[in-house]
Amino acid sequence: MRRAAADGIASVANRLRFLVGRDEAGRWLALEDHGLAGGIFASKEAALHYASAETGRRPGGVRLARRAISFRI
């Protein structure tokens, strides 16, 4: 049973992709591409840490924004 749950979590992490960047007010954001997850962070490092953990530290799972991004609820 635990193995199935772990496999399910890994499967979700393999599909998630995050964009990390600043909004127009200068706050650091980490946003999942489909709006499934995200947050506002005190630093770039904190945003990257969150996004990396959510994607299982998968290469290509986290990108840095070139322009301002926005967080929509």
mmJSON file of the N, C-alpha and C atoms, coordinates in Angstrom:
{"data_MODEL":{"atom_site":{
"group_PDB":["ATOM","ATOM","ATOM","ATOM","ATOM","ATOM","ATOM","ATOM","ATOM","ATOM","ATOM","ATOM","ATOM","ATOM","ATOM","ATOM","ATOM","ATOM","ATOM","ATOM","ATOM","ATOM","ATOM","ATOM","ATOM","ATOM","ATOM","ATOM","ATOM","ATOM","ATOM","ATOM","ATOM","ATOM","ATOM","ATOM","ATOM","ATOM","ATOM","ATOM","ATOM","ATOM","ATOM","ATOM","ATOM","ATOM","ATOM","ATOM","ATOM","ATOM","ATOM","ATOM","ATOM","ATOM","ATOM","ATOM","ATOM","ATOM","ATOM","ATOM","ATOM","ATOM","ATOM","ATOM","ATOM","ATOM","ATOM","ATOM","ATOM","ATOM","ATOM","ATOM","ATOM","ATOM","ATOM","ATOM","ATOM","ATOM","ATOM","ATOM","ATOM","ATOM","ATOM","ATOM","ATOM","ATOM","ATOM","ATOM","ATOM","ATOM","ATOM","ATOM","ATOM","ATOM","ATOM","ATOM","ATOM","ATOM","ATOM","ATOM","ATOM","ATOM","ATOM","ATOM","ATOM","ATOM","ATOM","ATOM","ATOM","ATOM","ATOM","ATOM","ATOM","ATOM","ATOM","ATOM","ATOM","ATOM","ATOM","ATOM","ATOM","ATOM","ATOM","ATOM","ATOM","ATOM","ATOM","ATOM","ATOM","ATOM","ATOM","ATOM","ATOM","ATOM","ATOM","ATOM","ATOM","ATOM","ATOM","ATOM","ATOM","ATOM","ATOM","ATOM","ATOM","ATOM","ATOM","ATOM","ATOM","ATOM","ATOM","ATOM","ATOM","ATOM","ATOM","ATOM","ATOM","ATOM","ATOM","ATOM","ATOM","ATOM","ATOM","ATOM","ATOM","ATOM","ATOM","ATOM","ATOM","ATOM","ATOM","ATOM","ATOM","ATOM","ATOM","ATOM","ATOM","ATOM","ATOM","ATOM","ATOM","ATOM","ATOM","ATOM","ATOM","ATOM","ATOM","ATOM","ATOM","ATOM","ATOM","ATOM","ATOM","ATOM","ATOM","ATOM","ATOM","ATOM","ATOM","ATOM","ATOM","ATOM","ATOM","ATOM","ATOM","ATOM","ATOM","ATOM","ATOM","ATOM","ATOM","ATOM","ATOM","ATOM","ATOM","ATOM","ATOM","ATOM","ATOM"],
"id":[1,2,3,4,5,6,7,8,9,10,11,12,13,14,15,16,17,18,19,20,21,22,23,24,25,26,27,28,29,30,31,32,33,34,35,36,37,38,39,40,41,42,43,44,45,46,47,48,49,50,51,52,53,54,55,56,57,58,59,60,61,62,63,64,65,66,67,68,69,70,71,72,73,74,75,76,77,78,79,80,81,82,83,84,85,86,87,88,89,90,91,92,93,94,95,96,97,98,99,100,101,102,103,104,105,106,107,108,109,110,111,112,113,114,115,116,117,118,119,120,121,122,123,124,125,126,127,128,129,130,131,132,133,134,135,136,137,138,139,140,141,142,143,144,145,146,147,148,149,150,151,152,153,154,155,156,157,158,159,160,161,162,163,164,165,166,167,168,169,170,171,172,173,174,175,176,177,178,179,180,181,182,183,184,185,186,187,188,189,190,191,192,193,194,195,196,197,198,199,200,201,202,203,204,205,206,207,208,209,210,211,212,213,214,215,216,217,218,219],
"type_symbol":["N","C","C","N","C","C","N","C","C","N","C","C","N","C","C","N","C","C","N","C","C","N","C","C","N","C","C","N","C","C","N","C","C","N","C","C","N","C","C","N","C","C","N","C","C","N","C","C","N","C","C","N","C","C","N","C","C","N","C","C","N","C","C","N","C","C","N","C","C","N","C","C","N","C","C","N","C","C","N","C","C","N","C","C","N","C","C","N","C","C","N","C","C","N","C","C","N","C","C","N","C","C","N","C","C","N","C","C","N","C","C","N","C","C","N","C","C","N","C","C","N","C","C","N","C","C","N","C","C","N","C","C","N","C","C","N","C","C","N","C","C","N","C","C","N","C","C","N","C","C","N","C","C","N","C","C","N","C","C","N","C","C","N","C","C","N","C","C","N","C","C","N","C","C","N","C","C","N","C","C","N","C","C","N","C","C","N","C","C","N","C","C","N","C","C","N","C","C","N","C","C","N","C","C","N","C","C","N","C","C","N","C","C","N","C","C","N","C","C"],
"label_atom_id":["N","CA","C","N","CA","C","N","CA","C","N","CA","C","N","CA","C","N","CA","C","N","CA","C","N","CA","C","N","CA","C","N","CA","C","N","CA","C","N","CA","C","N","CA","C","N","CA","C","N","CA","C","N","CA","C","N","CA","C","N","CA","C","N","CA","C","N","CA","C","N","CA","C","N","CA","C","N","CA","C","N","CA","C","N","CA","C","N","CA","C","N","CA","C","N","CA","C","N","CA","C","N","CA","C","N","CA","C","N","CA","C","N","CA","C","N","CA","C","N","CA","C","N","CA","C","N","CA","C","N","CA","C","N","CA","C","N","CA","C","N","CA","C","N","CA","C","N","CA","C","N","CA","C","N","CA","C","N","CA","C","N","CA","C","N","CA","C","N","CA","C","N","CA","C","N","CA","C","N","CA","C","N","CA","C","N","CA","C","N","CA","C","N","CA","C","N","CA","C","N","CA","C","N","CA","C","N","CA","C","N","CA","C","N","CA","C","N","CA","C","N","CA","C","N","CA","C","N","CA","C","N","CA","C","N","CA","C","N","CA","C","N","CA","C","N","CA","C","N","CA","C","N","CA","C"],
"label_alt_id":[null,null,null,null,null,null,null,null,null,null,null,null,null,null,null,null,null,null,null,null,null,null,null,null,null,null,null,null,null,null,null,null,null,null,null,null,null,null,null,null,null,null,null,null,null,null,null,null,null,null,null,null,null,null,null,null,null,null,null,null,null,null,null,null,null,null,null,null,null,null,null,null,null,null,null,null,null,null,null,null,null,null,null,null,null,null,null,null,null,null,null,null,null,null,null,null,null,null,null,null,null,null,null,null,null,null,null,null,null,null,null,null,null,null,null,null,null,null,null,null,null,null,null,null,null,null,null,null,null,null,null,null,null,null,null,null,null,null,null,null,null,null,null,null,null,null,null,null,null,null,null,null,null,null,null,null,null,null,null,null,null,null,null,null,null,null,null,null,null,null,null,null,null,null,null,null,null,null,null,null,null,null,null,null,null,null,null,null,null,null,null,null,null,null,null,null,null,null,null,null,null,null,null,null,null,null,null,null,null,null,null,null,null,null,null,null,null,null,null],
"label_comp_id":["MET","MET","MET","ARG","ARG","ARG","ARG","ARG","ARG","ALA","ALA","ALA","ALA","ALA","ALA","ALA","ALA","ALA","ASP","ASP","ASP","GLY","GLY","GLY","ILE","ILE","ILE","ALA","ALA","ALA","SER","SER","SER","VAL","VAL","VAL","ALA","ALA","ALA","ASN","ASN","ASN","ARG","ARG","ARG","LEU","LEU","LEU","ARG","ARG","ARG","PHE","PHE","PHE","LEU","LEU","LEU","VAL","VAL","VAL","GLY","GLY","GLY","ARG","ARG","ARG","ASP","ASP","ASP","GLU","GLU","GLU","ALA","ALA","ALA","GLY","GLY","GLY","ARG","ARG","ARG","TRP","TRP","TRP","LEU","LEU","LEU","ALA","ALA","ALA","LEU","LEU","LEU","GLU","GLU","GLU","ASP","ASP","ASP","HIS","HIS","HIS","GLY","GLY","GLY","LEU","LEU","LEU","ALA","ALA","ALA","GLY","GLY","GLY","GLY","GLY","GLY","ILE","ILE","ILE","PHE","PHE","PHE","ALA","ALA","ALA","SER","SER","SER","LYS","LYS","LYS","GLU","GLU","GLU","ALA","ALA","ALA","ALA","ALA","ALA","LEU","LEU","LEU","HIS","HIS","HIS","TYR","TYR","TYR","ALA","ALA","ALA","SER","SER","SER","ALA","ALA","ALA","GLU","GLU","GLU","THR","THR","THR","GLY","GLY","GLY","ARG","ARG","ARG","ARG","ARG","ARG","PRO","PRO","PRO","GLY","GLY","GLY","GLY","GLY","GLY","VAL","VAL","VAL","ARG","ARG","ARG","LEU","LEU","LEU","ALA","ALA","ALA","ARG","ARG","ARG","ARG","ARG","ARG","ALA","ALA","ALA","ILE","ILE","ILE","SER","SER","SER","PHE","PHE","PHE","ARG","ARG","ARG","ILE","ILE","ILE"],
"label_asym_id":["A","A","A","A","A","A","A","A","A","A","A","A","A","A","A","A","A","A","A","A","A","A","A","A","A","A","A","A","A","A","A","A","A","A","A","A","A","A","A","A","A","A","A","A","A","A","A","A","A","A","A","A","A","A","A","A","A","A","A","A","A","A","A","A","A","A","A","A","A","A","A","A","A","A","A","A","A","A","A","A","A","A","A","A","A","A","A","A","A","A","A","A","A","A","A","A","A","A","A","A","A","A","A","A","A","A","A","A","A","A","A","A","A","A","A","A","A","A","A","A","A","A","A","A","A","A","A","A","A","A","A","A","A","A","A","A","A","A","A","A","A","A","A","A","A","A","A","A","A","A","A","A","A","A","A","A","A","A","A","A","A","A","A","A","A","A","A","A","A","A","A","A","A","A","A","A","A","A","A","A","A","A","A","A","A","A","A","A","A","A","A","A","A","A","A","A","A","A","A","A","A","A","A","A","A","A","A","A","A","A","A","A","A","A","A","A","A","A","A"],
"label_entity_id":["1","1","1","1","1","1","1","1","1","1","1","1","1","1","1","1","1","1","1","1","1","1","1","1","1","1","1","1","1","1","1","1","1","1","1","1","1","1","1","1","1","1","1","1","1","1","1","1","1","1","1","1","1","1","1","1","1","1","1","1","1","1","1","1","1","1","1","1","1","1","1","1","1","1","1","1","1","1","1","1","1","1","1","1","1","1","1","1","1","1","1","1","1","1","1","1","1","1","1","1","1","1","1","1","1","1","1","1","1","1","1","1","1","1","1","1","1","1","1","1","1","1","1","1","1","1","1","1","1","1","1","1","1","1","1","1","1","1","1","1","1","1","1","1","1","1","1","1","1","1","1","1","1","1","1","1","1","1","1","1","1","1","1","1","1","1","1","1","1","1","1","1","1","1","1","1","1","1","1","1","1","1","1","1","1","1","1","1","1","1","1","1","1","1","1","1","1","1","1","1","1","1","1","1","1","1","1","1","1","1","1","1","1","1","1","1","1","1","1"],
"label_seq_id":[1,1,1,2,2,2,3,3,3,4,4,4,5,5,5,6,6,6,7,7,7,8,8,8,9,9,9,10,10,10,11,11,11,12,12,12,13,13,13,14,14,14,15,15,15,16,16,16,17,17,17,18,18,18,19,19,19,20,20,20,21,21,21,22,22,22,23,23,23,24,24,24,25,25,25,26,26,26,27,27,27,28,28,28,29,29,29,30,30,30,31,31,31,32,32,32,33,33,33,34,34,34,35,35,35,36,36,36,37,37,37,38,38,38,39,39,39,40,40,40,41,41,41,42,42,42,43,43,43,44,44,44,45,45,45,46,46,46,47,47,47,48,48,48,49,49,49,50,50,50,51,51,51,52,52,52,53,53,53,54,54,54,55,55,55,56,56,56,57,57,57,58,58,58,59,59,59,60,60,60,61,61,61,62,62,62,63,63,63,64,64,64,65,65,65,66,66,66,67,67,67,68,68,68,69,69,69,70,70,70,71,71,71,72,72,72,73,73,73],
"pdbx_PDB_ins_code":[null,null,null,null,null,null,null,null,null,null,null,null,null,null,null,null,null,null,null,null,null,null,null,null,null,null,null,null,null,null,null,null,null,null,null,null,null,null,null,null,null,null,null,null,null,null,null,null,null,null,null,null,null,null,null,null,null,null,null,null,null,null,null,null,null,null,null,null,null,null,null,null,null,null,null,null,null,null,null,null,null,null,null,null,null,null,null,null,null,null,null,null,null,null,null,null,null,null,null,null,null,null,null,null,null,null,null,null,null,null,null,null,null,null,null,null,null,null,null,null,null,null,null,null,null,null,null,null,null,null,null,null,null,null,null,null,null,null,null,null,null,null,null,null,null,null,null,null,null,null,null,null,null,null,null,null,null,null,null,null,null,null,null,null,null,null,null,null,null,null,null,null,null,null,null,null,null,null,null,null,null,null,null,null,null,null,null,null,null,null,null,null,null,null,null,null,null,null,null,null,null,null,null,null,null,null,null,null,null,null,null,null,null,null,null,null,null,null,null],
"Cartn_x":[0.821,0.0,0.862,1.904,2.779,3.501,3.879,4.578,3.696,2.425,1.498,1.344,1.262,1.147,2.405,3.567,4.833,4.943,4.513,4.538,3.603,2.453,1.504,2.057,2.725,3.342,4.454,5.277,6.36,5.802,4.692,4.078,3.605,2.997,2.551,3.75,4.795,5.996,6.631,6.545,7.133,6.391,5.153,4.367,4.392,4.704,4.678,5.859,5.594,6.639,6.358,7.409,7.26,8.034,7.495,8.151,8.442,9.701,10.111,10.543,10.042,10.416,9.797,10.025,9.472,8.191,7.296,6.114,6.446,5.478,5.735,6.043,5.687,5.993,7.341,8.026,9.34,9.333,8.156,8.079,8.476,9.102,9.483,8.309,8.011,6.915,7.429,6.753,6.946,5.553,5.342,4.019,4.055,3.178,3.052,2.365,2.802,2.337,0.823,0.134,-1.313,-2.116,-1.458,-2.154,-2.48,-1.825,-2.113,-1.441,-0.381,0.372,1.175,1.653,2.489,2.516,3.308,3.39,4.229,4.214,5.002,6.101,7.338,8.489,9.343,10.083,10.932,12.177,12.581,13.81,13.738,14.622,14.745,15.094,16.01,16.439,15.273,14.419,13.263,12.28,12.049,11.145,11.702,12.997,13.632,13.61,13.844,13.824,12.44,11.391,10.019,9.725,9.993,9.681,10.474,11.728,12.557,12.013,11.619,11.067,9.755,8.909,7.622,7.772,8.84,9.062,9.968,10.293,11.179,12.597,12.969,14.297,14.62,13.57,13.71,14.332,15.341,15.922,14.845,14.827,13.839,12.507,12.359,11.095,10.878,11.961,11.877,12.572,11.87,12.446,12.435,13.363,13.389,12.724,11.869,11.16,12.101,11.933,12.71,12.012,10.703,9.884,9.098,8.442,7.599,6.474,6.163,5.074,4.025,2.833,1.786,1.132,0.706,0.062,-1.433,-2.201,-3.657,-4.324,-5.31,-6.056,-7.369],
"Cartn_y":[-1.196,0.0,1.256,1.294,2.46,2.655,1.574,1.648,2.308,1.949,2.531,4.03,4.445,5.877,6.617,6.043,6.667,6.766,5.736,5.769,6.847,7.012,8.041,9.44,9.666,10.969,11.232,10.241,10.395,10.683,10.051,10.271,11.715,12.267,13.662,14.588,14.341,15.184,15.168,14.039,13.939,14.779,15.139,15.938,17.426,17.809,19.215,19.974,21.215,22.137,23.491,24.139,25.425,26.514,27.724,28.927,29.765,30.165,30.982,32.346,33.388,34.743,35.763,37.028,38.121,38.65,39.119,39.803,41.286,42.075,43.497,44.265,43.718,44.348,43.895,42.996,42.527,41.3,40.708,39.495,38.279,37.305,36.06,35.097,34.538,33.594,32.29,31.212,29.911,29.468,29.299,28.986,27.724,26.783,25.578,25.962,25.388,25.778,25.731,24.834,24.684,25.264,26.002,26.616,25.668,24.514,23.51,23.805,24.608,24.895,26.167,26.714,27.897,28.653,29.717,30.512,31.751,32.585,33.808,33.555,33.931,33.581,34.796,34.686,35.778,35.967,34.923,35.016,34.096,34.348,33.49,32.071,31.96,30.64,29.853,30.527,29.849,29.389,30.221,29.85,28.669,28.692,27.581,26.3,26.414,25.241,24.581,25.39,24.873,24.189,24.898,24.359,23.082,23.061,21.866,20.68,20.927,19.85,19.331,20.228,19.828,19.002,19.206,18.465,17.26,16.947,15.825,16.08,17.356,17.779,17.244,17.101,16.592,17.652,17.281,18.236,18.775,20.07,20.688,20.976,20.615,20.826,22.251,23.03,24.412,25.32,26.391,27.38,28.744,29.607,30.987,31.891,32.778,33.71,34.81,35.227,36.339,37.672,37.611,38.814,38.655,39.719,39.67,38.651,37.922,36.949,37.37,36.794,37.169,35.927,36.071,35.001,35.27,34.366,34.527,33.454,33.878,32.931,32.61],
"Cartn_z":[0.0,0.0,0.0,0.835,0.879,-0.443,-1.063,-2.349,-3.406,-3.435,-4.411,-4.178,-2.921,-2.613,-3.032,-2.759,-3.149,-4.662,-5.365,-6.833,-7.369,-6.732,-7.152,-6.962,-5.837,-5.569,-6.568,-6.838,-7.81,-9.196,-9.543,-10.845,-10.993,-9.958,-9.992,-10.099,-9.315,-9.356,-10.739,-11.435,-12.771,-13.798,-13.522,-14.47,-14.162,-12.933,-12.558,-13.146,-13.575,-14.03,-13.403,-12.932,-12.266,-12.981,-12.868,-13.337,-12.101,-11.933,-10.792,-11.311,-10.669,-11.057,-10.124,-10.445,-9.642,-10.276,-9.407,-9.929,-10.08,-10.5,-10.739,-9.464,-8.302,-7.018,-6.468,-7.181,-6.754,-5.868,-5.631,-4.802,-5.629,-4.976,-5.652,-5.649,-6.825,-7.0,-7.579,-7.232,-7.882,-8.295,-9.597,-10.122,-10.968,-10.671,-11.476,-12.781,-13.883,-15.216,-15.403,-14.721,-14.897,-13.736,-12.866,-11.739,-10.605,-10.569,-9.544,-8.212,-8.219,-6.999,-7.211,-6.123,-6.223,-4.918,-4.893,-3.684,-3.873,-2.827,-2.76,-1.739,-2.069,-1.242,-0.905,0.184,0.658,-0.197,-0.912,-1.703,-2.92,-3.843,-5.029,-4.603,-3.644,-3.175,-2.593,-1.816,-1.217,-2.293,-3.299,-4.394,-5.17,-5.455,-6.173,-5.347,-4.052,-3.17,-3.2,-3.06,-3.097,-4.433,-5.523,-6.848,-7.124,-6.724,-6.922,-6.137,-4.899,-4.071,-4.658,-5.151,-5.718,-6.992,-7.726,-8.973,-8.772,-7.531,-7.267,-7.763,-7.839,-8.312,-9.708,-10.501,-11.861,-12.768,-13.555,-14.507,-15.452,-15.645,-16.519,-15.855,-14.595,-13.898,-13.421,-13.357,-12.88,-13.881,-14.264,-15.183,-14.514,-14.908,-14.427,-15.458,-14.974,-15.859,-16.328,-17.558,-18.11,-17.887,-17.669,-17.455,-16.159,-15.751,-14.552,-14.758,-13.696,-13.732,-12.708,-12.796,-11.845,-11.26,-10.019,-9.265,-9.264,-9.825,-9.881,-9.035,-8.282,-7.442,-8.12],
"occupancy":[1.0,1.0,1.0,1.0,1.0,1.0,1.0,1.0,1.0,1.0,1.0,1.0,1.0,1.0,1.0,1.0,1.0,1.0,1.0,1.0,1.0,1.0,1.0,1.0,1.0,1.0,1.0,1.0,1.0,1.0,1.0,1.0,1.0,1.0,1.0,1.0,1.0,1.0,1.0,1.0,1.0,1.0,1.0,1.0,1.0,1.0,1.0,1.0,1.0,1.0,1.0,1.0,1.0,1.0,1.0,1.0,1.0,1.0,1.0,1.0,1.0,1.0,1.0,1.0,1.0,1.0,1.0,1.0,1.0,1.0,1.0,1.0,1.0,1.0,1.0,1.0,1.0,1.0,1.0,1.0,1.0,1.0,1.0,1.0,1.0,1.0,1.0,1.0,1.0,1.0,1.0,1.0,1.0,1.0,1.0,1.0,1.0,1.0,1.0,1.0,1.0,1.0,1.0,1.0,1.0,1.0,1.0,1.0,1.0,1.0,1.0,1.0,1.0,1.0,1.0,1.0,1.0,1.0,1.0,1.0,1.0,1.0,1.0,1.0,1.0,1.0,1.0,1.0,1.0,1.0,1.0,1.0,1.0,1.0,1.0,1.0,1.0,1.0,1.0,1.0,1.0,1.0,1.0,1.0,1.0,1.0,1.0,1.0,1.0,1.0,1.0,1.0,1.0,1.0,1.0,1.0,1.0,1.0,1.0,1.0,1.0,1.0,1.0,1.0,1.0,1.0,1.0,1.0,1.0,1.0,1.0,1.0,1.0,1.0,1.0,1.0,1.0,1.0,1.0,1.0,1.0,1.0,1.0,1.0,1.0,1.0,1.0,1.0,1.0,1.0,1.0,1.0,1.0,1.0,1.0,1.0,1.0,1.0,1.0,1.0,1.0,1.0,1.0,1.0,1.0,1.0,1.0,1.0,1.0,1.0,1.0,1.0,1.0,1.0,1.0,1.0,1.0,1.0,1.0],
"B_iso_or_equiv":[0.0,0.0,0.0,0.0,0.0,0.0,0.0,0.0,0.0,0.0,0.0,0.0,0.0,0.0,0.0,0.0,0.0,0.0,0.0,0.0,0.0,0.0,0.0,0.0,0.0,0.0,0.0,0.0,0.0,0.0,0.0,0.0,0.0,0.0,0.0,0.0,0.0,0.0,0.0,0.0,0.0,0.0,0.0,0.0,0.0,0.0,0.0,0.0,0.0,0.0,0.0,0.0,0.0,0.0,0.0,0.0,0.0,0.0,0.0,0.0,0.0,0.0,0.0,0.0,0.0,0.0,0.0,0.0,0.0,0.0,0.0,0.0,0.0,0.0,0.0,0.0,0.0,0.0,0.0,0.0,0.0,0.0,0.0,0.0,0.0,0.0,0.0,0.0,0.0,0.0,0.0,0.0,0.0,0.0,0.0,0.0,0.0,0.0,0.0,0.0,0.0,0.0,0.0,0.0,0.0,0.0,0.0,0.0,0.0,0.0,0.0,0.0,0.0,0.0,0.0,0.0,0.0,0.0,0.0,0.0,0.0,0.0,0.0,0.0,0.0,0.0,0.0,0.0,0.0,0.0,0.0,0.0,0.0,0.0,0.0,0.0,0.0,0.0,0.0,0.0,0.0,0.0,0.0,0.0,0.0,0.0,0.0,0.0,0.0,0.0,0.0,0.0,0.0,0.0,0.0,0.0,0.0,0.0,0.0,0.0,0.0,0.0,0.0,0.0,0.0,0.0,0.0,0.0,0.0,0.0,0.0,0.0,0.0,0.0,0.0,0.0,0.0,0.0,0.0,0.0,0.0,0.0,0.0,0.0,0.0,0.0,0.0,0.0,0.0,0.0,0.0,0.0,0.0,0.0,0.0,0.0,0.0,0.0,0.0,0.0,0.0,0.0,0.0,0.0,0.0,0.0,0.0,0.0,0.0,0.0,0.0,0.0,0.0,0.0,0.0,0.0,0.0,0.0,0.0],
"pdbx_formal_charge":[null,null,null,null,null,null,null,null,null,null,null,null,null,null,null,null,null,null,null,null,null,null,null,null,null,null,null,null,null,null,null,null,null,null,null,null,null,null,null,null,null,null,null,null,null,null,null,null,null,null,null,null,null,null,null,null,null,null,null,null,null,null,null,null,null,null,null,null,null,null,null,null,null,null,null,null,null,null,null,null,null,null,null,null,null,null,null,null,null,null,null,null,null,null,null,null,null,null,null,null,null,null,null,null,null,null,null,null,null,null,null,null,null,null,null,null,null,null,null,null,null,null,null,null,null,null,null,null,null,null,null,null,null,null,null,null,null,null,null,null,null,null,null,null,null,null,null,null,null,null,null,null,null,null,null,null,null,null,null,null,null,null,null,null,null,null,null,null,null,null,null,null,null,null,null,null,null,null,null,null,null,null,null,null,null,null,null,null,null,null,null,null,null,null,null,null,null,null,null,null,null,null,null,null,null,null,null,null,null,null,null,null,null,null,null,null,null,null,null],
"auth_seq_id":[1,1,1,2,2,2,3,3,3,4,4,4,5,5,5,6,6,6,7,7,7,8,8,8,9,9,9,10,10,10,11,11,11,12,12,12,13,13,13,14,14,14,15,15,15,16,16,16,17,17,17,18,18,18,19,19,19,20,20,20,21,21,21,22,22,22,23,23,23,24,24,24,25,25,25,26,26,26,27,27,27,28,28,28,29,29,29,30,30,30,31,31,31,32,32,32,33,33,33,34,34,34,35,35,35,36,36,36,37,37,37,38,38,38,39,39,39,40,40,40,41,41,41,42,42,42,43,43,43,44,44,44,45,45,45,46,46,46,47,47,47,48,48,48,49,49,49,50,50,50,51,51,51,52,52,52,53,53,53,54,54,54,55,55,55,56,56,56,57,57,57,58,58,58,59,59,59,60,60,60,61,61,61,62,62,62,63,63,63,64,64,64,65,65,65,66,66,66,67,67,67,68,68,68,69,69,69,70,70,70,71,71,71,72,72,72,73,73,73],
"auth_comp_id":["MET","MET","MET","ARG","ARG","ARG","ARG","ARG","ARG","ALA","ALA","ALA","ALA","ALA","ALA","ALA","ALA","ALA","ASP","ASP","ASP","GLY","GLY","GLY","ILE","ILE","ILE","ALA","ALA","ALA","SER","SER","SER","VAL","VAL","VAL","ALA","ALA","ALA","ASN","ASN","ASN","ARG","ARG","ARG","LEU","LEU","LEU","ARG","ARG","ARG","PHE","PHE","PHE","LEU","LEU","LEU","VAL","VAL","VAL","GLY","GLY","GLY","ARG","ARG","ARG","ASP","ASP","ASP","GLU","GLU","GLU","ALA","ALA","ALA","GLY","GLY","GLY","ARG","ARG","ARG","TRP","TRP","TRP","LEU","LEU","LEU","ALA","ALA","ALA","LEU","LEU","LEU","GLU","GLU","GLU","ASP","ASP","ASP","HIS","HIS","HIS","GLY","GLY","GLY","LEU","LEU","LEU","ALA","ALA","ALA","GLY","GLY","GLY","GLY","GLY","GLY","ILE","ILE","ILE","PHE","PHE","PHE","ALA","ALA","ALA","SER","SER","SER","LYS","LYS","LYS","GLU","GLU","GLU","ALA","ALA","ALA","ALA","ALA","ALA","LEU","LEU","LEU","HIS","HIS","HIS","TYR","TYR","TYR","ALA","ALA","ALA","SER","SER","SER","ALA","ALA","ALA","GLU","GLU","GLU","THR","THR","THR","GLY","GLY","GLY","ARG","ARG","ARG","ARG","ARG","ARG","PRO","PRO","PRO","GLY","GLY","GLY","GLY","GLY","GLY","VAL","VAL","VAL","ARG","ARG","ARG","LEU","LEU","LEU","ALA","ALA","ALA","ARG","ARG","ARG","ARG","ARG","ARG","ALA","ALA","ALA","ILE","ILE","ILE","SER","SER","SER","PHE","PHE","PHE","ARG","ARG","ARG","ILE","ILE","ILE"],
"auth_asym_id":["A","A","A","A","A","A","A","A","A","A","A","A","A","A","A","A","A","A","A","A","A","A","A","A","A","A","A","A","A","A","A","A","A","A","A","A","A","A","A","A","A","A","A","A","A","A","A","A","A","A","A","A","A","A","A","A","A","A","A","A","A","A","A","A","A","A","A","A","A","A","A","A","A","A","A","A","A","A","A","A","A","A","A","A","A","A","A","A","A","A","A","A","A","A","A","A","A","A","A","A","A","A","A","A","A","A","A","A","A","A","A","A","A","A","A","A","A","A","A","A","A","A","A","A","A","A","A","A","A","A","A","A","A","A","A","A","A","A","A","A","A","A","A","A","A","A","A","A","A","A","A","A","A","A","A","A","A","A","A","A","A","A","A","A","A","A","A","A","A","A","A","A","A","A","A","A","A","A","A","A","A","A","A","A","A","A","A","A","A","A","A","A","A","A","A","A","A","A","A","A","A","A","A","A","A","A","A","A","A","A","A","A","A","A","A","A","A","A","A"],
"auth_atom_id":["N","CA","C","N","CA","C","N","CA","C","N","CA","C","N","CA","C","N","CA","C","N","CA","C","N","CA","C","N","CA","C","N","CA","C","N","CA","C","N","CA","C","N","CA","C","N","CA","C","N","CA","C","N","CA","C","N","CA","C","N","CA","C","N","CA","C","N","CA","C","N","CA","C","N","CA","C","N","CA","C","N","CA","C","N","CA","C","N","CA","C","N","CA","C","N","CA","C","N","CA","C","N","CA","C","N","CA","C","N","CA","C","N","CA","C","N","CA","C","N","CA","C","N","CA","C","N","CA","C","N","CA","C","N","CA","C","N","CA","C","N","CA","C","N","CA","C","N","CA","C","N","CA","C","N","CA","C","N","CA","C","N","CA","C","N","CA","C","N","CA","C","N","CA","C","N","CA","C","N","CA","C","N","CA","C","N","CA","C","N","CA","C","N","CA","C","N","CA","C","N","CA","C","N","CA","C","N","CA","C","N","CA","C","N","CA","C","N","CA","C","N","CA","C","N","CA","C","N","CA","C","N","CA","C","N","CA","C","N","CA","C","N","CA","C","N","CA","C","N","CA","C","N","CA","C"],
"pdbx_PDB_model_num":[1,1,1,1,1,1,1,1,1,1,1,1,1,1,1,1,1,1,1,1,1,1,1,1,1,1,1,1,1,1,1,1,1,1,1,1,1,1,1,1,1,1,1,1,1,1,1,1,1,1,1,1,1,1,1,1,1,1,1,1,1,1,1,1,1,1,1,1,1,1,1,1,1,1,1,1,1,1,1,1,1,1,1,1,1,1,1,1,1,1,1,1,1,1,1,1,1,1,1,1,1,1,1,1,1,1,1,1,1,1,1,1,1,1,1,1,1,1,1,1,1,1,1,1,1,1,1,1,1,1,1,1,1,1,1,1,1,1,1,1,1,1,1,1,1,1,1,1,1,1,1,1,1,1,1,1,1,1,1,1,1,1,1,1,1,1,1,1,1,1,1,1,1,1,1,1,1,1,1,1,1,1,1,1,1,1,1,1,1,1,1,1,1,1,1,1,1,1,1,1,1,1,1,1,1,1,1,1,1,1,1,1,1,1,1,1,1,1,1]
}}}
